[in-house]
């Protein structure tokens, strides 16, 4: 009987060892697996929401649109109007919302991180905060996320963001347009803003919440990776090289050298997903970059005791003041 138990335990140990050895080879041979782990677009929390009905999430002043950046690609967009326009927005359709972008309120294009959809809880709470501060908020799900059609890729995500930015600019007149990226969305944001600066149509400011330097360094600093590198020889070769092979770079540290507009970085010290030191490192690169010579670059840390972690900076009572002071200056630059 004891022999039978030992046999089963030994079988289990051998099976676990086989999996332990097989997974890295599987990832190495199929870089698409690693790409899926970076994007996590198949994780659709919260699961049971109808993205066509933003009002179900308490966004009564929000319209759902669909745009087509490329053939075979359709992306779902939410447009939340400033609180001052809430009453007028009731019962209105898409043409009214599009026209409202020309009203004298600044616009924030929000680029969300990986996993979930534009209807994620912390995202919805931020839209509400920004709307109450007088901003239009336009956000969308990249191709392959939520109810957006297409296959995710860094190039595709950046192109979707560019399409939505141009769509906003065509309707917003002289109103300032700001770009806000969170987590993986900071990689999309700097890709986008670098392109906009290169074609000489920069946004009025860039806000990066919980940013990293580049996807490889972020993947290496992730708690799972930190544990694995200690016990797994060849971790970089097995797990990080396939990310690069998939063409995924999200090189914020490179992009900031080509960006010329005001930059605000927000990061919580107790962020367990994107370590605080990566946001600080990105700030140091940007602050010394010649491209920001004539622009404001600001880093705002949030103390560990506040408990904002990776996605709760929207709870900060200081946020309205931070944005007013920072974006007020950007608006001043915009009008002069």
C-alpha positions in Angstrom: 0.0 0.0 0.0 2.8 2.3 0.9 4.5 1.4 -2.4 1.3 2.3 -4.3 1.2 5.8 -2.6 4.9 6.4 -3.3 4.3 5.3 -7.0 1.5 7.9 -7.3 3.6 10.7 -5.7 6.5 9.9 -7.9 4.2 9.9 -11.0 2.9 13.3 -9.9 6.4 14.7 -9.4 7.5 13.5 -12.8 4.4 15.0 -14.4 5.0 18.4 -12.8 8.6 18.3 -13.8 7.5 17.5 -17.4 5.1 20.5 -17.4 7.9 22.7 -15.8 10.2 21.8 -18.7 7.6 21.7 -21.5 6.0 25.2 -20.9 9.2 27.2 -21.6 9.8 25.2 -24.8 6.2 25.7 -25.9 6.4 29.4 -25.3 9.8 29.5 -27.2 8.3 27.6 -30.2 5.0 29.6 -30.2 5.7 33.2 -29.5 2.0 33.9 -30.1 1.4 32.4 -26.6 3.7 35.1 -25.1 1.9 37.8 -27.1 -1.4 36.6 -25.6 0.0 36.8 -22.1 1.1 40.4 -22.8 -2.2 41.5 -24.2 -4.6 39.3 -22.1 -7.3 40.5 -24.4 -9.2 37.2 -23.9 -9.8 38.2 -20.3 -13.1 40.1 -20.5 -13.9 41.1 -16.9 -16.5 42.1 -16.0 -18.0 39.4 -18.1 -21.7 40.1 -18.1 -21.9 43.7 -19.3 -23.3 44.9 -22.6 -20.7 47.3 -24.1 -23.5 48.8 -26.2 -25.1 50.1 -23.1 -22.6 52.2 -21.1 -25.6 53.5 -19.1 -25.7 50.1 -17.3 -22.3 51.1 -15.7 -23.8 54.4 -14.5 -22.6 56.4 -17.5 -25.9 58.0 -18.4 -24.1 60.7 -20.5 -22.1 58.3 -22.7 -22.6 57.2 -26.3 -21.4 54.0 -27.8 -19.9 54.2 -31.4 -18.2 51.9 -33.8 -15.4 53.1 -36.0 -13.5 51.3 -38.7 -9.7 52.1 -38.7 -9.0 49.5 -41.5 -10.9 47.0 -43.6 -11.9 44.0 -41.5 -11.3 46.0 -38.3 -14.1 47.6 -36.2 -13.5 49.1 -32.8 -16.0 50.0 -30.1 -15.8 53.5 -28.7 -17.4 55.2 -25.7 -17.7 59.0 -25.6 -18.5 60.5 -22.2 -19.4 64.2 -22.2 -18.4 66.7 -19.4 -20.7 66.8 -16.4 -22.0 70.3 -17.5 -23.5 68.6 -20.6 -25.1 65.7 -18.8 -28.7 67.0 -18.8 -28.5 67.9 -22.5 -27.1 64.5 -23.3 -30.1 62.6 -22.1 -31.8 60.7 -24.9 -29.4 62.0 -27.6 -27.9 60.0 -30.4 -24.4 59.8 -31.9 -24.7 63.0 -34.1 -25.3 65.1 -31.1 -22.4 63.6 -29.2 -20.0 64.1 -32.2 -21.1 67.7 -32.4 -20.6 68.2 -28.7 -16.9 67.6 -29.2 -16.8 71.0 -30.7 -18.1 72.6 -27.5 -15.6 74.6 -25.5 -14.4 71.7 -23.3 -11.0 69.9 -23.6 -11.0 66.2 -24.7 -9.1 63.3 -23.1 -8.4 60.2 -25.3 -8.0 57.4 -22.8 -5.9 54.3 -23.8 -6.6 51.4 -21.4 -4.2 48.7 -20.3 -4.3 44.9 -21.0 -7.1 42.6 -20.0 -10.7 43.6 -19.6 -12.6 46.1 -21.7 -13.5 49.8 -21.9 -16.2 48.9 -19.3 -13.7 47.8 -16.6 -14.7 49.1 -13.2 -11.6 51.2 -12.4 -11.8 52.7 -16.0 -15.4 53.7 -15.6 -14.6 55.4 -12.3 -11.9 57.4 -13.9 -14.2 58.5 -16.8 -16.6 59.7 -14.1 -13.9 61.7 -12.3 -12.6 63.3 -15.6 -16.2 64.1 -16.7 -16.9 65.8 -13.4 -13.7 67.9 -14.0 -15.1 69.2 -17.3 -13.4 66.9 -19.8 -14.9 64.9 -22.7 -13.5 61.4 -22.4 -13.2 59.2 -25.5 -12.1 55.7 -24.9 -12.1 52.5 -27.0 -11.3 48.8 -27.1 -8.3 48.0 -29.4 -8.9 45.4 -32.1 -9.4 42.0 -30.4 -10.5 43.5 -27.1 -14.1 43.7 -25.9 -16.5 43.8 -28.9 -13.9 45.2 -31.2 -13.1 43.0 -34.3 -9.5 42.1 -35.4 -6.3 40.5 -34.1 -4.3 42.3 -31.5 -0.8 43.5 -32.3 1.3 46.5 -31.2 1.1 48.0 -34.7 -2.7 47.5 -34.9 -3.3 49.0 -31.4 -1.2 52.1 -32.3 -3.1 52.5 -35.6 -6.5 52.2 -33.8 -5.4 55.0 -31.4 -4.2 57.1 -34.3 -7.5 56.7 -36.1 -9.5 57.7 -33.0 -7.2 60.7 -32.4 -7.8 61.9 -35.9 -11.5 61.3 -35.6 -11.6 63.5 -32.5 -9.4 66.2 -34.0 -11.8 66.4 -37.0 -14.6 67.3 -34.6 -13.1 69.1 -31.7 -12.1 72.4 -33.3 -9.6 74.4 -31.3 -10.2 72.5 -28.1 -7.2 71.0 -26.4 -6.9 67.2 -26.9 -4.9 65.3 -24.3 -3.8 61.6 -24.4 -3.9 59.5 -21.2 -2.4 56.0 -21.2 -2.6 53.5 -18.3 -0.2 50.5 -17.9 0.1 48.8 -21.3 -1.8 51.7 -22.7 1.2 53.9 -21.9 3.1 51.9 -24.6 0.3 52.7 -27.1 0.2 56.3 -25.9 3.9 57.0 -26.5 3.9 55.1 -29.9 1.0 57.3 -30.9 2.4 60.6 -29.6 5.8 59.9 -31.2 4.0 59.5 -34.5 1.9 62.6 -34.0 5.0 64.7 -33.1 6.9 63.3 -36.2 4.0 64.5 -38.4 3.9 67.8 -36.5 0.4 67.4 -35.1 1.3 66.8 -31.4 -1.5 66.5 -28.7 -1.7 69.3 -26.1 -0.3 67.0 -23.4 0.5 63.4 -22.6 -0.4 61.7 -19.3 1.1 58.4 -18.4 -0.4 56.5 -15.4 1.7 53.6 -14.1 4.1 53.5 -17.0 7.1 51.2 -17.7 10.3 51.8 -19.7 9.7 49.0 -22.3 7.8 45.8 -22.4 10.9 43.6 -21.9 12.0 45.4 -18.8 8.4 45.4 -17.5 8.0 41.6 -18.1 11.3 41.1 -16.3 10.2 43.2 -13.3 6.8 41.5 -13.0 6.4 39.6 -9.7 6.0 36.3 -11.5 9.2 36.9 -13.5 11.2 38.0 -10.5 10.4 34.7 -8.8 11.1 32.7 -12.0 14.5 34.2 -12.8 15.9 33.0 -9.5 14.9 29.4 -10.2 14.8 29.1 -14.0 18.0 29.1 -16.0 17.7 30.8 -19.4 14.5 32.7 -18.4 15.3 35.6 -20.8 15.8 33.2 -23.7 12.7 31.2 -23.1 10.2 33.9 -22.0 11.5 37.4 -22.9 13.0 36.8 -26.4 9.7 35.5 -27.7 8.0 38.8 -26.8 10.6 40.6 -29.0 10.2 37.9 -31.7 6.5 38.7 -31.8 7.3 42.3 -32.6 6.1 43.6 -29.2 8.4 46.4 -27.9 6.2 49.2 -26.4 9.5 51.2 -26.1 8.4 54.1 -23.9 12.0 54.8 -23.1 12.9 55.3 -26.8 9.7 57.1 -27.7 10.0 59.8 -25.1 13.2 61.0 -26.9 11.0 61.9 -29.9 8.1 63.5 -28.1 7.6 67.3 -27.9 4.6 68.1 -25.7 4.0 68.5 -21.9 4.3 65.2 -20.1 2.8 64.2 -16.7 3.6 60.8 -15.1 1.5 59.4 -12.3 2.7 56.3 -10.3 1.8 54.7 -7.0 4.7 53.5 -4.9 2.9 50.3 -4.0 2.1 49.3 -7.6 2.5 45.5 -7.7 2.2 45.2 -11.5 4.4 47.9 -12.9 7.1 48.6 -10.3 7.4 52.2 -9.2 11.1 52.4 -10.1 10.3 51.8 -13.8 8.0 54.9 -13.9 10.7 56.9 -12.1 13.3 55.7 -14.6 11.1 56.7 -17.5 10.7 60.2 -16.0 14.5 60.6 -15.6 15.0 59.6 -19.3 12.3 62.1 -20.4 13.4 64.9 -18.1 16.9 64.9 -19.6 15.7 64.5 -23.2 16.3 67.4 -25.6 12.8 66.9 -27.2 11.2 68.1 -23.9 13.4 71.2 -23.7 10.5 73.7 -24.1 7.9 71.6 -22.3 6.9 70.7 -18.8 7.8 67.2 -17.6 6.3 66.3 -14.2 6.4 63.2 -12.0 3.8 62.7 -9.3 4.3 59.8 -6.9 1.5 58.5 -4.6 2.7 57.2 -1.2 2.3 53.5 -0.4 0.1 54.4 2.6 -2.6 55.6 0.2 -3.0 52.1 -1.2 -3.7 53.1 -4.8 -1.6 50.2 -6.2 -1.8 49.7 -10.0 -5.2 51.1 -10.9 -6.8 53.3 -8.1 -5.1 56.6 -8.6 -8.5 57.9 -9.7 -9.4 57.8 -6.0 -6.9 60.5 -5.1 -8.5 63.7 -3.8 -5.4 65.5 -5.1 -6.0 64.4 -8.7 -8.3 67.3 -9.7 -5.7 69.8 -8.4 -2.8 68.0 -10.1 -4.6 68.0 -13.5 -5.8 71.6 -13.1 -2.3 72.8 -12.4 -0.6 70.7 -15.1 -3.2 70.9 -17.9 -3.9 74.6 -17.1 -0.3 75.3 -18.1 -0.7 73.1 -21.2 -3.9 75.0 -22.2 -2.0 78.2 -21.8 0.8 76.9 -24.1 -2.0 75.8 -26.5 -3.6 79.2 -26.8 -0.3 81.2 -27.0 
